[in-house]
């Protein structure tokens, strides 16, 4: 044991480490940039010479998109991942109408829909789409009482 004792803060421990980014390995970086821009993420246009993109999402959290080539450049024996049903991202929409509109817009641009918009029993309009690598992205908004 190093003697480092974490300081308890509420229901978490603080060792000077803070989760502040979500990274996604992209098989088609250009298409992934397009997908996340459709969801309101401020990302630049694709440049084939660039393999890493970041966008601030608010509250100090970043979205990082990396090409498989960038990952292979610093991970010995890198193998591109396949399948990913254990994590999803969620995008809050301004209204139930905005959930439907975002879903229709993204699907209309050729991306995959997983679950069409529906009124969920927990009080939200909800839909699920998939990014170019199959990562699920939930769209949601609070239903009016």
Protein Blocks (a to p, Z undefined) as FASTA:
>chain_A
ZZiacddehjaccehiacfbdcdddfblmlmmmmmmmnopacddddfkbcbdcddebjhi
acddddfklmmmmmghiacdehjfkbccddddfbfklmmmmmmmmmmnopacfbdcdddf
kopacdddddfkopacdddddddZZ
